[in-house]
Amino acid sequence: VIQEQLMKMNSKRKRIVLLQNGDGLVTV
């Protein structure tokens, strides 16, 4: 649920943040 909200809010920004955190699973 949180993933969808984050993607809607900041899909591009979320990807960068997740990449920094090292979460490849969430960086769809």
N, CA, C and O atoms as a CHARMM CRD file, in Angstrom:
* protein
*
  112
    1    1 VAL  N      0.84800  -1.20300   0.00000 PROA 1      0.00000
    2    1 VAL  CA     0.00000   0.00000   0.00000 PROA 1      0.00000
    3    1 VAL  C      0.88200   1.25100   0.00000 PROA 1      0.00000
    4    1 VAL  O      0.62900   2.19700  -0.74600 PROA 1      0.00000
    5    2 ILE  N      1.90100   1.24600   0.82900 PROA 2      0.00000
    6    2 ILE  CA     2.79500   2.41900   0.90200 PROA 2      0.00000
    7    2 ILE  C      3.55300   2.57600  -0.41400 PROA 2      0.00000
    8    2 ILE  O      3.77800   3.69300  -0.88200 PROA 2      0.00000
    9    3 GLN  N      3.94300   1.45500  -1.00300 PROA 3      0.00000
   10    3 GLN  CA     4.69200   1.51600  -2.26100 PROA 3      0.00000
   11    3 GLN  C      3.88600   2.24300  -3.32900 PROA 3      0.00000
   12    3 GLN  O      4.41100   3.10700  -4.03200 PROA 3      0.00000
   13    4 GLU  N      2.60800   1.89100  -3.44800 PROA 4      0.00000
   14    4 GLU  CA     1.76600   2.53400  -4.47200 PROA 4      0.00000
   15    4 GLU  C      1.65100   4.03100  -4.21000 PROA 4      0.00000
   16    4 GLU  O      1.75100   4.83600  -5.13600 PROA 4      0.00000
   17    5 GLN  N      1.44200   4.40100  -2.95600 PROA 5      0.00000
   18    5 GLN  CA     1.30900   5.82900  -2.62800 PROA 5      0.00000
   19    5 GLN  C      2.59800   6.56200  -2.98100 PROA 5      0.00000
   20    5 GLN  O      2.56000   7.63400  -3.58400 PROA 5      0.00000
   21    6 LEU  N      3.73100   5.99100  -2.60900 PROA 6      0.00000
   22    6 LEU  CA     5.01000   6.64200  -2.88900 PROA 6      0.00000
   23    6 LEU  C      5.20600   6.77100  -4.39500 PROA 6      0.00000
   24    6 LEU  O      5.65100   7.81000  -4.88400 PROA 6      0.00000
   25    7 MET  N      4.87100   5.71300  -5.12700 PROA 7      0.00000
   26    7 MET  CA     5.03500   5.75400  -6.58100 PROA 7      0.00000
   27    7 MET  C      4.18100   6.87000  -7.17100 PROA 7      0.00000
   28    7 MET  O      4.63300   7.59800  -8.05500 PROA 7      0.00000
   29    8 LYS  N      2.96800   7.00400  -6.69300 PROA 8      0.00000
   30    8 LYS  CA     2.08800   8.05800  -7.21600 PROA 8      0.00000
   31    8 LYS  C      2.64200   9.43400  -6.85500 PROA 8      0.00000
   32    8 LYS  O      2.62700  10.34800  -7.68000 PROA 8      0.00000
   33    9 MET  N      3.12600   9.57900  -5.63500 PROA 9      0.00000
   34    9 MET  CA     3.64700  10.88100  -5.20300 PROA 9      0.00000
   35    9 MET  C      4.95600  11.21500  -5.92200 PROA 9      0.00000
   36    9 MET  O      5.07100  12.25600  -6.56800 PROA 9      0.00000
   37   10 ASN  N      5.92700  10.33000  -5.80200 PROA 10     0.00000
   38   10 ASN  CA     7.23600  10.58700  -6.44000 PROA 10     0.00000
   39   10 ASN  C      7.78000   9.28700  -7.00800 PROA 10     0.00000
   40   10 ASN  O      8.56300   8.59600  -6.35600 PROA 10     0.00000
   41   11 SER  N      7.36700   8.95900  -8.21600 PROA 11     0.00000
   42   11 SER  CA     7.84200   7.71900  -8.82700 PROA 11     0.00000
   43   11 SER  C      9.33800   7.81700  -9.11400 PROA 11     0.00000
   44   11 SER  O     10.09700   6.90400  -8.78900 PROA 11     0.00000
   45   12 LYS  N      9.75600   8.91500  -9.71600 PROA 12     0.00000
   46   12 LYS  CA    11.17700   9.07100 -10.04000 PROA 12     0.00000
   47   12 LYS  C     12.00300   9.25000  -8.77000 PROA 12     0.00000
   48   12 LYS  O     13.04400   8.61600  -8.59600 PROA 12     0.00000
   49   13 ARG  N     11.52700  10.11600  -7.89400 PROA 13     0.00000
   50   13 ARG  CA    12.28400  10.38900  -6.67300 PROA 13     0.00000
   51   13 ARG  C     12.36800   9.12500  -5.81700 PROA 13     0.00000
   52   13 ARG  O     13.40700   8.83700  -5.22500 PROA 13     0.00000
   53   14 LYS  N     11.27600   8.38200  -5.75800 PROA 14     0.00000
   54   14 LYS  CA    11.25700   7.15500  -4.96700 PROA 14     0.00000
   55   14 LYS  C     12.33600   6.19000  -5.46600 PROA 14     0.00000
   56   14 LYS  O     13.04100   5.56000  -4.67700 PROA 14     0.00000
   57   15 ARG  N     12.44500   6.09200  -6.78000 PROA 15     0.00000
   58   15 ARG  CA    13.43500   5.17400  -7.34200 PROA 15     0.00000
   59   15 ARG  C     14.83200   5.52800  -6.84500 PROA 15     0.00000
   60   15 ARG  O     15.59700   4.64800  -6.44900 PROA 15     0.00000
   61   16 ILE  N     15.16200   6.81800  -6.86700 PROA 16     0.00000
   62   16 ILE  CA    16.49000   7.25600  -6.43500 PROA 16     0.00000
   63   16 ILE  C     16.69400   6.93800  -4.95700 PROA 16     0.00000
   64   16 ILE  O     17.73300   6.40800  -4.56300 PROA 16     0.00000
   65   17 VAL  N     15.70000   7.26400  -4.15200 PROA 17     0.00000
   66   17 VAL  CA    15.81900   7.02800  -2.70800 PROA 17     0.00000
   67   17 VAL  C     15.98400   5.54300  -2.43300 PROA 17     0.00000
   68   17 VAL  O     16.82100   5.14700  -1.62300 PROA 17     0.00000
   69   18 LEU  N     15.18500   4.71800  -3.10800 PROA 18     0.00000
   70   18 LEU  CA    15.26200   3.28100  -2.88300 PROA 18     0.00000
   71   18 LEU  C     16.61600   2.75600  -3.33900 PROA 18     0.00000
   72   18 LEU  O     17.19500   1.87900  -2.69800 PROA 18     0.00000
   73   19 LEU  N     17.12200   3.29500  -4.45200 PROA 19     0.00000
   74   19 LEU  CA    18.42700   2.85900  -4.94000 PROA 19     0.00000
   75   19 LEU  C     19.48900   3.16200  -3.89700 PROA 19     0.00000
   76   19 LEU  O     20.37600   2.34200  -3.65800 PROA 19     0.00000
   77   20 GLN  N     19.40900   4.32500  -3.27900 PROA 20     0.00000
   78   20 GLN  CA    20.37800   4.69600  -2.25100 PROA 20     0.00000
   79   20 GLN  C     20.26400   3.74500  -1.06300 PROA 20     0.00000
   80   20 GLN  O     21.27400   3.33300  -0.49200 PROA 20     0.00000
   81   21 ASN  N     19.02800   3.39800  -0.69200 PROA 21     0.00000
   82   21 ASN  CA    18.82400   2.50100   0.44800 PROA 21     0.00000
   83   21 ASN  C     19.24000   1.07500   0.09500 PROA 21     0.00000
   84   21 ASN  O     19.55900   0.27600   0.97500 PROA 21     0.00000
   85   22 GLY  N     19.23100   0.76600  -1.19300 PROA 22     0.00000
   86   22 GLY  CA    19.62100  -0.58600  -1.61800 PROA 22     0.00000
   87   22 GLY  C     18.42500  -1.51500  -1.68500 PROA 22     0.00000
   88   22 GLY  O     18.57800  -2.72600  -1.53300 PROA 22     0.00000
   89   23 ASP  N     17.23400  -0.97300  -1.91100 PROA 23     0.00000
   90   23 ASP  CA    16.03300  -1.81100  -2.00500 PROA 23     0.00000
   91   23 ASP  C     15.69600  -2.04300  -3.47100 PROA 23     0.00000
   92   23 ASP  O     14.91900  -1.29200  -4.06100 PROA 23     0.00000
   93   24 GLY  N     16.27200  -3.07000  -4.05200 PROA 24     0.00000
   94   24 GLY  CA    16.03000  -3.35600  -5.46400 PROA 24     0.00000
   95   24 GLY  C     14.62000  -3.87900  -5.68200 PROA 24     0.00000
   96   24 GLY  O     14.03800  -3.68400  -6.75000 PROA 24     0.00000
   97   25 LEU  N     14.07300  -4.53800  -4.68100 PROA 25     0.00000
   98   25 LEU  CA    12.74300  -5.12200  -4.83000 PROA 25     0.00000
   99   25 LEU  C     11.68700  -4.04100  -4.98000 PROA 25     0.00000
  100   25 LEU  O     10.72200  -4.20500  -5.72500 PROA 25     0.00000
  101   26 VAL  N     11.87200  -2.93600  -4.27000 PROA 26     0.00000
  102   26 VAL  CA    10.87000  -1.86900  -4.32100 PROA 26     0.00000
  103   26 VAL  C     11.15500  -0.92000  -5.47500 PROA 26     0.00000
  104   26 VAL  O     10.28000  -0.14800  -5.86800 PROA 26     0.00000
  105   27 THR  N     12.36600  -0.96500  -6.02500 PROA 27     0.00000
  106   27 THR  CA    12.70300  -0.06000  -7.12900 PROA 27     0.00000
  107   27 THR  C     12.22000  -0.67200  -8.43400 PROA 27     0.00000
  108   27 THR  O     13.02800  -1.07500  -9.27000 PROA 27     0.00000
  109   28 VAL  N     10.91200  -0.74300  -8.61100 PROA 28     0.00000
  110   28 VAL  CA    10.34900  -1.34800  -9.82300 PROA 28     0.00000
  111   28 VAL  C     10.39600  -0.32800 -10.94800 PROA 28     0.00000
  112   28 VAL  O      9.97100  -0.62300 -12.06600 PROA 28     0.00000
